[in-house]
Amino acid sequence: MLHFAINIYLNELSLRGHENLPTKSHLAQLIKVTPTSFSRMSKNTVSGPTRAQLSIIIAEFRRRGFDTTPNDLLRWID
């Protein structure tokens, strides 16, 4: 099953000491969903972001200097 792995990605970047990370609240605002809806997406309790929303999230990480790709934000979990 395909999972939205934003929590995993943010944790990985945080452990590497990156300081310029966007908050989940900021990302929610960018893709025009409530922080609660974004939280549910990140916990995979509702459908994940659309392709357009995923593009916005990736663009925000890239704007902040991260070489983010869809592979960073999506994981296949059996």
N, C-alpha and C positions, 0 to 999 in steps of 0.2 A: 504494500500500500504506500502511496506517495504521501509524505508528510511535509508540512511547512516547518522548516527547522530554524526559524529566526532565533529562538532561545539558545539553541546549540551554537549557532554562528556568533551571536553576541558574547556568549560565555567564552568561546575559543579566542575571540579578539581581545576580550578583557583579560584573560589569563596571559596573553602575550604582552600585556602592558599598554595597549592602545588606549589613548585618552580621548580621542575625538569621535567617540561613538555616539550615534543618534540614540535618543531614548525611544522606548516603545510608544510613548505618548506622542512624541514628535512624528514618528512614522505613521501612526494612526491618523494624525491630523493631515499629513501629506496625501494619504490615500482616501481621505474623507470618510473615515469610519470612527466610531466612538472608541475611546481607550478600552472599554469593556469588550466591544466586538473584536478589536485587535487582539486582546488577551485570549479570547476564545479561539481565534484563528491560530494563535501561537501555541495553544494547547491542543490543537487539532480536534476540538469538540464541535466545531462547525466547519464548513468548507473554507479552504484557504483563500488566499488572495487571487484575484483574477490575473490574467496575463498583464493587463494594463497596470494594475496595482503593483504587481511584482516588478514591472519595469520602473515604476516610480521609486520603489524601495531601493532597487539596484542603483539607479541614478543618484539617489541621495548618498549612498555609501561611496560611490565613485567620486562624487563632488567633494567628499571629505577625505579623499586620497586612498581609498581601499579599492583593490582590484576585484571587486565582487562580481560573481557570475550567478546564473540561476542554480548551478550545481552547489554553490555555497548555502543556498537558502532552501533547497529541496533535498529530501532524503528518502530513499526507498527502504521501507521496513516491512519485512515479511510478517 
